[in-house]
Amino acid sequence: MPSLEVPRAGEVLLVRREASVQFVQPLLFRMIRALDWPTYDGWAWLDGYVLNKELLAVERRSIFVQPGGLRRVALTPQQTLARKRRG
């Protein structure tokens, strides 16, 4: 499993069971920031938005994950442009 450092603001991530057992149902997550909360080694608290299939933010949420289990989602130029038009 490829390692991933704590993501940067604005990145879109696929959060699945590899990041934490609580994510039985995968979700798309747009990162706002890494929270500076006490945690275990290899784990992180992330603050961001859960995204729907249209990449619209539907819920703000803080999640507790292992960054190595996260996957970056590469947005196509059309998706990036559509996000800018909506936001």
N, CA and C atoms as an extended XYZ file, in Angstrom:
261
Properties=species:S:1:pos:R:3:atomname:S:1:resname:S:1:resid:I:1 pbc="F F F"
N         0.854       -1.178        0.000 N   MET     1
C         0.000        0.000        0.000 CA  MET     1
C         0.900        1.242        0.000 C   MET     1
N         0.791        2.102       -1.032 N   PRO     2
C         1.647        3.279       -1.076 CA  PRO     2
C         1.344        4.242        0.058 C   PRO     2
N         2.389        4.833        0.560 N   SER     3
C         2.242        5.771        1.672 CA  SER     3
C         1.786        7.136        1.159 C   SER     3
N         1.078        7.851        1.985 N   LEU     4
C         0.637        9.201        1.650 CA  LEU     4
C         0.838       10.058        2.880 C   LEU     4
N         1.561       11.137        2.712 N   GLU     5
C         1.728       12.078        3.813 CA  GLU     5
C         0.383       12.736        4.094 C   GLU     5
N         0.313       13.464        5.196 N   VAL     6
C        -0.922       14.194        5.504 CA  VAL     6
C        -1.224       15.095        4.310 C   VAL     6
N        -2.438       15.004        3.775 N   PRO     7
C        -2.793       15.774        2.581 CA  PRO     7
C        -2.774       17.282        2.825 C   PRO     7
N        -2.788       18.004        1.725 N   ARG     8
C        -2.800       19.468        1.784 CA  ARG     8
C        -4.210       19.999        1.569 C   ARG     8
N        -4.417       21.218        1.992 N   ALA     9
C        -5.715       21.875        1.808 CA  ALA     9
C        -6.105       21.862        0.340 C   ALA     9
N        -7.378       21.553        0.083 N   GLY    10
C        -7.900       21.558       -1.273 CA  GLY    10
C        -7.852       20.215       -1.971 C   GLY    10
N        -7.047       19.288       -1.462 N   GLU    11
C        -6.972       17.977       -2.107 CA  GLU    11
C        -8.272       17.206       -1.895 C   GLU    11
N        -8.652       16.419       -2.910 N   VAL    12
C        -9.814       15.548       -2.807 CA  VAL    12
C        -9.289       14.135       -2.572 C   VAL    12
N        -9.848       13.485       -1.566 N   LEU    13
C        -9.368       12.173       -1.146 CA  LEU    13
C       -10.479       11.149       -1.168 C   LEU    13
N       -10.109        9.922       -1.482 N   LEU    14
C       -11.016        8.799       -1.335 CA  LEU    14
C       -10.683        8.162        0.006 C   LEU    14
N       -11.662        8.138        0.895 N   VAL    15
C       -11.470        7.599        2.243 CA  VAL    15
C       -12.200        6.258        2.302 C   VAL    15
N       -11.410        5.200        2.495 N   ARG    16
C       -11.968        3.843        2.545 CA  ARG    16
C       -11.497        3.143        3.805 C   ARG    16
N       -11.840        1.899        3.890 N   ARG    17
C       -11.512        1.073        5.054 CA  ARG    17
C       -10.010        1.037        5.344 C   ARG    17
N        -9.174        1.196        4.324 N   GLU    18
C        -7.721        1.198        4.525 CA  GLU    18
C        -7.272        2.371        5.400 C   GLU    18
N        -8.053        3.435        5.414 N   ALA    19
C        -7.724        4.605        6.234 CA  ALA    19
C        -8.223        4.443        7.666 C   ALA    19
N        -9.345        3.740        7.829 N   SER    20
C        -9.912        3.480        9.156 CA  SER    20
C       -11.100        2.534        8.995 C   SER    20
N       -11.246        1.629        9.952 N   VAL    21
C       -12.328        0.647        9.858 CA  VAL    21
C       -13.714        1.280        9.889 C   VAL    21
N       -13.824        2.525       10.328 N   GLN    22
C       -15.136        3.170       10.374 CA  GLN    22
C       -15.691        3.474        8.978 C   GLN    22
N       -14.835        3.445        7.953 N   PHE    23
C       -15.270        3.812        6.607 CA  PHE    23
C       -15.584        2.575        5.770 C   PHE    23
N       -16.603        1.835        6.194 N   VAL    24
C       -17.062        0.669        5.447 CA  VAL    24
C       -17.589        1.151        4.097 C   VAL    24
N       -18.348        2.251        4.119 N   GLN    25
C       -18.814        2.888        2.893 CA  GLN    25
C       -17.810        3.987        2.538 C   GLN    25
N       -17.135        3.891        1.394 N   PRO    26
C       -16.157        4.920        1.020 CA  PRO    26
C       -16.805        6.289        0.875 C   PRO    26
N       -16.004        7.323        1.061 N   LEU    27
C       -16.502        8.680        0.839 CA  LEU    27
C       -15.433        9.535        0.200 C   LEU    27
N       -15.893       10.548       -0.530 N   LEU    28
C       -14.995       11.553       -1.083 CA  LEU    28
C       -14.903       12.678       -0.083 C   LEU    28
N       -13.703       13.185        0.123 N   PHE    29
C       -13.446       14.159        1.177 CA  PHE    29
C       -12.535       15.246        0.636 C   PHE    29
N       -12.979       16.503        0.705 N   ARG    30
C       -12.119       17.621        0.304 CA  ARG    30
C       -11.483       18.199        1.560 C   ARG    30
N       -10.200       18.137        1.597 N   MET    31
C        -9.411       18.521        2.760 CA  MET    31
C        -9.421       20.031        2.975 C   MET    31
N        -9.660       20.447        4.212 N   ILE    32
C        -9.505       21.845        4.603 CA  ILE    32
C        -8.173       22.013        5.306 C   ILE    32
N        -7.954       21.168        6.343 N   ARG    33
C        -6.714       21.283        7.114 CA  ARG    33
C        -6.529       20.042        7.982 C   ARG    33
N        -5.290       19.828        8.382 N   ALA    34
C        -4.989       18.796        9.372 CA  ALA    34
C        -5.139       19.453       10.737 C   ALA    34
N        -5.861       18.808       11.622 N   LEU    35
C        -6.079       19.350       12.964 CA  LEU    35
C        -4.918       18.980       13.871 C   LEU    35
N        -4.565       19.877       14.759 N   ASP    36
C        -3.449       19.656       15.671 CA  ASP    36
C        -3.971       19.082       16.988 C   ASP    36
N        -4.670       17.954       16.891 N   TRP    37
C        -5.225       17.302       18.072 CA  TRP    37
C        -4.335       16.121       18.451 C   TRP    37
N        -4.217       15.827       19.725 N   PRO    38
C        -3.404       14.671       20.136 CA  PRO    38
C        -3.967       13.380       19.531 C   PRO    38
N        -3.056       12.511       19.120 N   THR    39
C        -3.475       11.255       18.506 CA  THR    39
C        -2.370       10.218       18.615 C   THR    39
N        -2.630        9.039       18.104 N   TYR    40
C        -1.641        7.971       18.093 CA  TYR    40
C        -0.681        8.155       16.927 C   TYR    40
N         0.500        7.553       17.042 N   ASP    41
C         1.473        7.566       15.956 CA  ASP    41
C         0.860        6.966       14.694 C   ASP    41
N         1.037        7.634       13.570 N   GLY    42
C         0.524        7.112       12.308 CA  GLY    42
C        -0.923        7.458       12.023 C   GLY    42
N        -1.555        8.232       12.895 N   TRP    43
C        -2.946        8.639       12.722 CA  TRP    43
C        -3.019       10.165       12.676 C   TRP    43
N        -4.100       10.675       12.089 N   ALA    44
C        -4.275       12.127       11.996 CA  ALA    44
C        -5.760       12.474       12.013 C   ALA    44
N        -6.058       13.646       12.550 N   TRP    45
C        -7.401       14.221       12.468 CA  TRP    45
C        -7.403       15.192       11.294 C   TRP    45
N        -8.349       15.026       10.385 N   LEU    46
C        -8.474       15.908        9.230 CA  LEU    46
C        -9.830       16.589        9.254 C   LEU    46
N        -9.843       17.842        8.870 N   ASP    47
C       -11.064       18.632        8.804 CA  ASP    47
C       -11.358       18.895        7.331 C   ASP    47
N       -12.606       18.706        6.920 N   GLY    48
C       -12.929       18.938        5.522 CA  GLY    48
C       -14.394       18.726        5.233 C   GLY    48
N       -14.689       18.531        3.969 N   TYR    49
C       -16.064       18.369        3.508 CA  TYR    49
C       -16.255       17.021        2.835 C   TYR    49
N       -17.344       16.354        3.161 N   VAL    50
C       -17.766       15.164        2.427 CA  VAL    50
C       -18.391       15.668        1.131 C   VAL    50
N       -18.017       15.046        0.004 N   LEU    51
C       -18.509       15.460       -1.305 CA  LEU    51
C       -19.482       14.427       -1.864 C   LEU    51
N       -20.461       14.908       -2.631 N   ASN    52
C       -21.370       13.988       -3.314 CA  ASN    52
C       -20.792       13.655       -4.691 C   ASN    52
N       -21.545       12.920       -5.521 N   LYS    53
C       -21.046       12.502       -6.835 CA  LYS    53
C       -20.772       13.673       -7.772 C   LYS    53
N       -21.438       14.786       -7.524 N   GLU    54
C       -21.214       15.992       -8.342 CA  GLU    54
C       -20.080       16.844       -7.779 C   GLU    54
N       -19.393       16.325       -6.761 N   LEU    55
C       -18.278       17.001       -6.088 CA  LEU    55
C       -18.712       18.240       -5.323 C   LEU    55
N       -19.976       18.276       -4.909 N   LEU    56
C       -20.477       19.367       -4.075 CA  LEU    56
C       -20.338       18.973       -2.609 C   LEU    56
N       -19.956       19.928       -1.788 N   ALA    57
C       -19.838       19.676       -0.350 CA  ALA    57
C       -21.227       19.493        0.241 C   ALA    57
N       -21.423       18.386        0.956 N   VAL    58
C       -22.728       18.110        1.548 CA  VAL    58
C       -22.672       18.046        3.071 C   VAL    58
N       -21.467       17.949        3.621 N   GLU    59
C       -21.343       17.866        5.079 CA  GLU    59
C       -19.920       18.230        5.483 C   GLU    59
N       -19.808       19.073        6.498 N   ARG    60
C       -18.478       19.344        7.063 CA  ARG    60
C       -18.226       18.304        8.136 C   ARG    60
N       -16.987       17.788        8.169 N   ARG    61
C       -16.709       16.681        9.066 CA  ARG    61
C       -15.232       16.643        9.436 C   ARG    61
N       -14.948       16.196       10.635 N   SER    62
C       -13.579       15.898       11.067 CA  SER    62
C       -13.464       14.384       11.121 C   SER    62
N       -12.412       13.853       10.496 N   ILE    63
C       -12.246       12.403       10.440 CA  ILE    63
C       -10.901       12.007       11.045 C   ILE    63
N       -10.856       10.813       11.625 N   PHE    64
C        -9.678       10.248       12.275 CA  PHE    64
C        -9.192        9.110       11.389 C   PHE    64
N        -8.015        9.276       10.772 N   VAL    65
C        -7.562        8.324        9.759 CA  VAL    65
C        -6.067        8.053        9.842 C   VAL    65
N        -5.666        6.997        9.156 N   GLN    66
C        -4.258        6.732        8.890 CA  GLN    66
C        -3.981        7.302        7.504 C   GLN    66
N        -3.176        8.355        7.401 N   PRO    67
C        -2.945        8.983        6.095 CA  PRO    67
C        -2.447        8.015        5.020 C   PRO    67
N        -1.725        6.979        5.411 N   GLY    68
C        -1.243        6.012        4.426 CA  GLY    68
C        -2.351        5.241        3.744 C   GLY    68
N        -3.547        5.220        4.316 N   GLY    69
C        -4.677        4.520        3.722 CA  GLY    69
C        -5.547        5.392        2.838 C   GLY    69
N        -5.229        6.673        2.743 N   LEU    70
C        -6.003        7.596        1.910 CA  LEU    70
C        -5.521        7.527        0.468 C   LEU    70
N        -6.401        7.851       -0.463 N   ARG    71
C        -6.041        7.910       -1.882 CA  ARG    71
C        -6.436        9.267       -2.437 C   ARG    71
N        -5.517        9.896       -3.129 N   ARG    72
C        -5.829       11.160       -3.802 CA  ARG    72
C        -6.733       10.874       -4.994 C   ARG    72
N        -7.661       11.774       -5.241 N   VAL    73
C        -8.539       11.670       -6.407 CA  VAL    73
C        -8.116       12.768       -7.367 C   VAL    73
N        -7.691       12.357       -8.541 N   ALA    74
C        -7.279       13.333       -9.556 CA  ALA    74
C        -8.526       13.805      -10.299 C   ALA    74
N        -8.804       15.085      -10.199 N   LEU    75
C        -9.956       15.649      -10.897 CA  LEU    75
C        -9.577       15.947      -12.336 C   LEU    75
N       -10.505       15.686      -13.254 N   THR    76
C       -10.268       16.039      -14.653 CA  THR    76
C       -10.371       17.554      -14.786 C   THR    76
N        -9.826       18.110      -15.844 N   PRO    77
C        -9.969       19.568      -16.048 CA  PRO    77
C       -11.431       20.011      -16.055 C   PRO    77
N       -12.325       19.181      -16.613 N   GLN    78
C       -13.748       19.533      -16.650 CA  GLN    78
C       -14.342       19.574      -15.244 C   GLN    78
N       -13.963       18.625      -14.396 N   GLN    79
C       -14.458       18.603      -13.024 CA  GLN    79
C       -13.946       19.819      -12.253 C   GLN    79
N       -12.687       20.152      -12.459 N   THR    80
C       -12.104       21.317      -11.780 CA  THR    80
C       -12.822       22.589      -12.217 C   THR    80
N       -13.055       22.730      -13.507 N   LEU    81
C       -13.749       23.922      -14.032 CA  LEU    81
C       -15.177       23.988      -13.502 C   LEU    81
N       -15.881       22.854      -13.481 N   ALA    82
C       -17.254       22.822      -12.988 CA  ALA    82
C       -17.299       23.212      -11.513 C   ALA    82
N       -16.323       22.769      -10.733 N   ARG    83
C       -16.272       23.136       -9.302 CA  ARG    83
C       -16.097       24.641       -9.150 C   ARG    83
N       -15.251       25.236       -9.975 N   LYS    84
C       -15.012       26.682       -9.884 CA  LYS    84
C       -16.263       27.469      -10.254 C   LYS    84
N       -17.006       26.990      -11.252 N   ARG    85
C       -18.237       27.683      -11.669 CA  ARG    85
C       -19.283       27.660      -10.568 C   ARG    85
N       -19.368       26.514       -9.857 N   ARG    86
C       -20.386       26.368       -8.810 CA  ARG    86
C       -20.010       27.106       -7.547 C   ARG    86
N       -18.721       27.202       -7.275 N   GLY    87
C       -18.295       27.697       -5.986 CA  GLY    87
C       -17.922       29.101       -5.977 C   GLY    87
